[in-house]
Structure formats: C-alpha cells, structure tokens
Amino acid sequence: MDKINIKNLLNNIVYLTLGCFITAFAVNYILKPNGLITSGITGLAIILEKYMNINYSYIYYFMTFIILIVTFLLMGKKEILKIVFLSVLYPTVLLVMQDIKFKFIENDLLLASIYFSIFYGIGVGMILRKGFSFGGTDTIARILNKKVFPAINISYIMMVLDGIVILISAFAFGRNIALYSVISQLVVTKVCDYIMFGFGTKLYKLEIISSKYEEISRFIMFQLGRGVTVSKIKGGYTNDEKIQIESVCSPNQSIMIQKFIKGIDQSAFVKVLPILSVWGRGSRFIDINSED
C-alpha cells in the first residue's frame, strides 16, 4: 500500500469518526435528555431500553451484530464490508460519550427536535457522502428487497421500516413524541441532502460506462424504480465500442447507485450531472401539462 492510499485511508477514518461523533452528540446530548425518539435502529434501541432496562448502546451493539450476521449469510462478504466498520465504531462512540454528562438544550421539545435533526443530519450526511452505511434499516431494506420483496423499491421498504419504529414509539412514549420524531425525520432528510450534494439541484443525471451495464440497469429499474436509457458509444482514443447507461435520479438514489457500482465494477466510469428540472412522469419530475 503506497503513501497516497494510506493517507486517503487515514483521512477517511478521521472523517467517518467525526461523522460518528456528531451523530452520537445529537443522540446523547439532545435526543435522550429531552425524551425524544428517532427512527431506525437507534430509535428501536431507545424504545427497548425503556422496557428491558438495558443501556440502549448495548442493545444497538447487539442488533447491529445480528444484522451483520444476517447480511453475511444472505448477501455475502462484499455487502458486509460496507457496514462492518461503522457497526463497531458508532455504538462505541455512543457508549464512550455517555460518560460525559452534558445537555445541549432542555425544556423545549420543538427546539430540541430541530437541533437534533440538524446535528444528526450533518453526521449521517457525512457518513453517506463517503459511501458508508451504519448497517441499520437501509441494510435490512436491501435484504428484504433481495429475498422477500424484489418488486418493491428499497426506499419504500425503508420508509415502512422507519414508520413502524415511529408507530411503536407512539405507544411507548406518547403521540406527541412520535409527531416530533416525524418532524425530525423530515429535517434530517433535508440536511443529509445538503451535506451530500450542497444547496443546488435535487435531481441528477448519471452517465455510466461499465461492462456490468445489465446488472446496473436492473438495479436502477427494479430496485430504485427509475428509468434507464442504454446507448452505444465509441471511445475517441481507442475506437472501442461500449455501452453507456443514462438515468435521472434523486441524490439519495445516486448514492445507492454509487454503492452498487462500487461493489460490482470498480473500473466503471460515472458522470454525475446536476439538472435544473425534468418534465415528464416520475418522482420529482414536473408534469409537462402543468407548464404554460
């Protein structure tokens, strides 16, 4: 391993650790002291803590360990490598930071919910920007999509899983807390988008050149529910004919496509182009009939 690769590895570790620290700060010093709840594995761990009387960090450790095993058995070694690092690092940071007694804000649930969403969204956005995953509901959604619900988009499965956690929180902590978690979820999603892609466009056109174009096309069409255009191109230098895939997608979906391509073809060539708007039928597209 050369010096450049070592430097990049160390930079990534520092970046991911900082993302975990910011996320854990939001949970330990804003969410928990104010009795709020969030979705995902973190939220489920906090709910179980109430009834099992076990520190939620230990519950989080256990659940991510189970997810790692299931992912390895059902999805293979490549998929587990994407989540194993953060599955260990994040709950460790959560646990260590609990020894420091600190409350960022208290006695104002709305402000606490907003501050939590901002910090949590920044931390999660930093993690996702590097193409990593916490190994939570997104991983469970991929497993369910592959093994149980192949016809349903991963994003929809994630929405249902997070919705179930929020619904359970309504019974455990009351309807008001559940409603605050809905608000938090909306703000977190927006903040994540801004961290990953800036304050510009919310649609991207991907131009992908890969020998694995059939697998990538199927992933985009059947798991993300996006359209794909396939065309032949010729390299100006080599004169080799290749296949190029084009697709318009959301920022989150472009990250999912990036992860998928990274797992099957690291020599792929991908261009990501910002789009001002799209007229047509589809998610986030503008109906052409509504335009004068």
C-alpha positions as CSV (number, residue, x, y, z in Angstrom):
1,M,0.0,0.0,0.0
2,D,1.6,3.3,-1.1
3,K,1.7,6.6,0.8
4,I,-1.2,8.1,-1.1
5,N,-3.5,5.2,-0.3
6,I,-2.5,5.2,3.4
7,K,-3.2,9.0,3.6
8,N,-6.6,8.5,2.0
9,L,-7.4,5.7,4.4
10,L,-6.4,7.8,7.4
11,N,-8.4,10.8,6.1
12,N,-11.5,8.6,5.6
13,I,-11.1,7.1,9.1
14,V,-10.9,10.6,10.6
15,Y,-13.8,11.9,8.5
16,L,-16.0,8.9,9.5
17,T,-15.1,9.2,13.2
18,L,-16.1,12.9,13.1
19,G,-19.4,11.9,11.5
20,C,-20.0,9.3,14.2
21,F,-19.1,11.9,16.9
22,I,-21.5,14.4,15.6
23,T,-24.3,11.8,15.3
24,A,-23.6,10.5,18.8
25,F,-23.6,14.1,20.1
26,A,-27.1,14.6,18.7
27,V,-28.4,11.4,20.3
28,N,-26.6,11.5,23.7
29,Y,-26.9,15.2,24.4
30,I,-30.1,16.3,22.6
31,L,-32.4,13.4,21.8
32,K,-32.0,11.3,25.0
33,P,-32.0,14.1,27.7
34,N,-35.3,15.5,26.2
35,G,-37.0,12.2,26.0
36,L,-37.3,12.3,22.2
37,I,-37.1,9.4,19.8
38,T,-35.9,8.9,16.3
39,S,-36.4,6.2,13.6
40,G,-34.1,3.4,12.6
41,I,-32.1,1.0,14.8
42,T,-31.2,3.9,17.2
43,G,-34.9,4.6,17.8
44,L,-35.7,0.9,18.3
45,A,-32.8,0.5,20.8
46,I,-34.1,3.5,22.8
47,I,-37.6,2.0,22.9
48,L,-36.3,-1.4,24.0
49,E,-34.2,0.3,26.7
50,K,-37.4,1.6,28.3
51,Y,-38.8,-2.0,28.7
52,M,-35.6,-4.0,29.1
53,N,-33.8,-1.6,31.4
54,I,-30.6,-2.1,29.5
55,N,-28.4,0.7,28.1
56,Y,-29.5,1.4,24.6
57,S,-25.9,1.4,23.3
58,Y,-25.6,-2.3,24.3
59,I,-28.9,-3.0,22.6
60,Y,-27.7,-1.2,19.5
61,Y,-24.4,-3.3,19.6
62,F,-26.5,-6.5,19.7
63,M,-28.8,-5.5,16.9
64,T,-26.1,-4.4,14.6
65,F,-24.2,-7.7,15.3
66,I,-27.3,-9.7,14.3
67,I,-27.7,-7.5,11.2
68,L,-24.0,-8.2,10.3
69,I,-24.5,-12.0,10.6
70,V,-27.7,-12.0,8.6
71,T,-26.1,-9.7,5.9
72,F,-23.1,-12.1,5.7
73,L,-25.4,-15.2,5.4
74,L,-27.8,-13.7,2.9
75,M,-25.9,-11.0,1.0
76,G,-22.3,-12.2,1.1
77,K,-18.9,-10.8,2.1
78,K,-18.9,-7.8,-0.2
79,E,-22.0,-6.3,1.4
80,I,-20.8,-6.8,5.0
81,L,-17.6,-5.0,4.3
82,K,-19.6,-1.8,3.6
83,I,-21.1,-1.7,7.1
84,V,-18.8,-3.6,9.5
85,F,-16.5,-0.6,10.3
86,L,-19.3,1.7,11.4
87,S,-21.3,-1.1,13.0
88,V,-18.5,-1.3,15.6
89,L,-17.3,2.4,15.6
90,Y,-20.7,4.2,16.0
91,P,-22.0,2.3,19.1
92,T,-18.6,2.5,20.7
93,V,-18.6,6.3,20.3
94,L,-22.2,6.4,21.6
95,L,-21.1,4.4,24.7
96,V,-17.9,6.4,25.4
97,M,-19.7,9.8,25.1
98,Q,-22.3,8.8,27.7
99,D,-19.7,9.1,30.4
100,I,-19.6,12.9,29.8
101,K,-22.7,14.5,31.4
102,F,-23.9,17.3,29.2
103,K,-27.2,18.7,27.9
104,F,-27.1,20.9,24.8
105,I,-30.7,22.1,25.3
106,E,-33.6,21.2,27.6
107,N,-37.2,22.2,28.4
108,D,-38.1,23.0,24.8
109,L,-39.1,19.9,22.8
110,L,-39.5,21.7,19.5
111,L,-36.1,23.4,19.6
112,A,-34.5,20.2,20.8
113,S,-36.1,18.3,17.9
114,I,-34.8,20.9,15.4
115,Y,-31.3,21.0,16.9
116,F,-31.2,17.2,17.0
117,S,-32.2,17.0,13.4
118,I,-29.5,19.4,12.2
119,F,-26.6,17.7,14.1
120,Y,-27.9,14.2,13.3
121,G,-28.4,15.1,9.6
122,I,-24.9,16.5,9.4
123,G,-23.3,13.4,10.9
124,V,-25.3,10.9,8.8
125,G,-24.8,13.0,5.7
126,M,-21.0,12.9,6.2
127,I,-21.1,9.1,6.5
128,L,-23.3,8.6,3.5
129,R,-21.2,11.1,1.5
130,K,-18.2,8.7,1.8
131,G,-20.4,5.8,0.6
132,F,-20.6,4.0,4.0
133,S,-23.6,2.8,6.0
134,F,-24.5,2.4,9.7
135,G,-25.9,-1.1,8.9
136,G,-29.4,-0.2,10.0
137,T,-32.7,0.0,8.3
138,D,-31.1,0.6,4.9
139,T,-29.3,-2.8,5.2
140,I,-32.4,-4.5,6.4
141,A,-34.3,-3.0,3.4
142,R,-31.8,-4.3,1.0
143,I,-32.1,-7.8,2.5
144,L,-35.9,-7.7,2.3
145,N,-35.8,-6.4,-1.2
146,K,-33.5,-9.1,-2.4
147,K,-35.0,-12.1,-0.5
148,V,-38.7,-11.2,0.1
149,F,-40.0,-8.1,-1.8
150,P,-38.0,-7.9,-5.1
151,A,-40.8,-5.9,-6.8
152,I,-40.8,-3.1,-4.1
153,N,-38.3,-0.3,-4.2
154,I,-35.7,-0.2,-1.4
155,S,-36.6,3.4,-0.5
156,Y,-40.3,2.3,0.1
157,I,-39.2,-0.6,2.3
158,M,-37.0,1.8,4.4
159,M,-39.9,4.2,4.7
160,V,-42.1,1.4,6.0
161,L,-39.5,0.2,8.5
162,D,-38.9,3.7,9.8
163,G,-42.6,4.2,10.0
164,I,-43.0,1.1,12.1
165,V,-40.4,2.3,14.6
166,I,-42.1,5.7,14.9
167,L,-45.5,4.0,15.3
168,I,-44.1,1.8,18.1
169,S,-42.7,5.0,19.7
170,A,-46.2,6.4,19.8
171,F,-47.3,3.6,22.1
172,A,-44.1,3.7,24.2
173,F,-43.6,7.5,24.6
174,G,-46.9,9.0,23.5
175,R,-48.3,10.6,20.3
176,N,-46.6,14.0,20.8
177,I,-43.1,12.4,20.9
178,A,-43.9,10.3,17.8
179,L,-45.0,13.5,16.0
180,Y,-41.8,15.2,17.0
181,S,-39.9,12.2,15.5
182,V,-41.8,12.7,12.2
183,I,-40.7,16.3,12.1
184,S,-37.1,15.3,12.9
185,Q,-37.1,12.7,10.1
186,L,-38.2,15.3,7.5
187,V,-35.5,17.8,8.7
188,V,-32.8,15.1,8.9
189,T,-33.5,14.0,5.3
190,K,-33.1,17.6,4.0
191,V,-29.9,18.2,6.0
192,C,-28.5,14.9,4.7
193,D,-29.2,16.0,1.1
194,Y,-27.5,19.4,1.7
195,I,-24.4,17.8,3.3
196,M,-24.1,15.2,0.5
197,F,-24.9,17.4,-2.5
198,G,-24.9,21.1,-1.4
199,F,-27.7,23.6,-1.8
200,G,-28.1,23.1,-5.5
201,T,-30.2,20.8,-7.6
202,K,-32.1,17.9,-6.2
203,L,-32.0,15.9,-9.4
204,Y,-29.0,14.3,-11.1
205,K,-28.4,12.7,-14.4
206,L,-26.0,9.8,-14.3
207,E,-24.0,8.7,-17.3
208,I,-22.4,5.3,-16.6
209,I,-20.0,3.3,-18.7
210,S,-19.5,-0.2,-17.4
211,S,-19.1,-3.8,-18.6
212,K,-21.7,-4.6,-16.0
213,Y,-24.4,-2.4,-17.6
214,E,-27.1,-5.1,-17.5
215,E,-26.8,-5.6,-13.7
216,I,-26.6,-1.8,-13.1
217,S,-29.7,-1.3,-15.4
218,R,-31.7,-3.9,-13.5
219,F,-30.7,-2.4,-10.1
220,I,-31.8,1.1,-11.2
221,M,-35.1,0.0,-12.8
222,F,-36.3,-2.7,-10.5
223,Q,-34.8,-1.7,-7.1
224,L,-34.9,2.1,-7.4
225,G,-37.8,2.4,-9.8
226,R,-36.0,4.8,-12.1
227,G,-35.9,4.7,-15.9
228,V,-32.8,3.8,-17.9
229,T,-31.6,4.7,-21.4
230,V,-29.0,2.5,-22.9
231,S,-26.9,3.6,-25.9
232,K,-23.8,2.6,-27.8
233,I,-20.8,4.9,-27.7
234,K,-17.3,4.8,-29.2
235,G,-14.1,5.9,-27.5
236,G,-12.3,8.6,-29.4
237,Y,-8.8,7.3,-28.4
238,T,-9.3,3.5,-28.5
239,N,-12.2,3.4,-31.0
240,D,-13.7,0.7,-28.8
241,E,-17.5,0.4,-28.7
242,K,-19.0,0.4,-25.3
243,I,-22.5,0.7,-23.6
244,Q,-23.5,3.8,-21.8
245,I,-26.4,4.0,-19.3
246,E,-28.2,7.2,-18.6
247,S,-30.7,7.7,-15.7
248,V,-32.2,10.6,-13.8
249,C,-32.5,10.1,-10.1
250,S,-32.6,11.8,-6.7
251,P,-29.4,12.5,-4.6
252,N,-30.1,9.5,-2.2
253,Q,-30.6,7.2,-5.2
254,S,-27.4,8.4,-6.8
255,I,-25.5,7.3,-3.6
256,M,-27.2,3.9,-3.7
257,I,-26.2,3.5,-7.4
258,Q,-22.7,4.5,-6.5
259,K,-22.5,1.9,-3.8
260,F,-23.9,-0.8,-6.1
261,I,-21.4,0.0,-8.9
262,K,-18.6,0.1,-6.4
263,G,-19.5,-3.4,-5.4
264,I,-19.5,-5.0,-8.9
265,D,-17.3,-2.8,-11.1
266,Q,-14.7,-0.6,-9.6
267,S,-13.4,0.3,-13.1
268,A,-16.7,1.8,-14.2
269,F,-16.7,5.4,-15.4
270,V,-19.6,7.6,-14.0
271,K,-20.5,11.2,-14.7
272,V,-23.0,12.9,-12.3
273,L,-24.6,16.0,-13.9
274,P,-26.9,18.4,-12.0
275,I,-30.3,19.0,-13.6
276,L,-32.4,22.1,-13.1
277,S,-35.7,20.4,-13.8
278,V,-37.3,17.4,-15.7
279,W,-40.6,17.5,-17.5
280,G,-42.3,14.1,-17.5
281,R,-43.8,11.4,-15.3
282,G,-41.8,10.3,-12.3
283,S,-40.7,11.1,-8.8
284,R,-39.7,14.8,-8.5
285,F,-40.5,15.4,-12.2
286,I,-42.7,18.2,-13.4
287,D,-45.8,17.3,-15.3
288,I,-45.4,18.8,-18.7
289,N,-49.1,19.5,-18.9
290,S,-48.9,21.9,-15.9
291,E,-46.4,24.1,-17.7
292,D,-47.7,27.0,-19.8
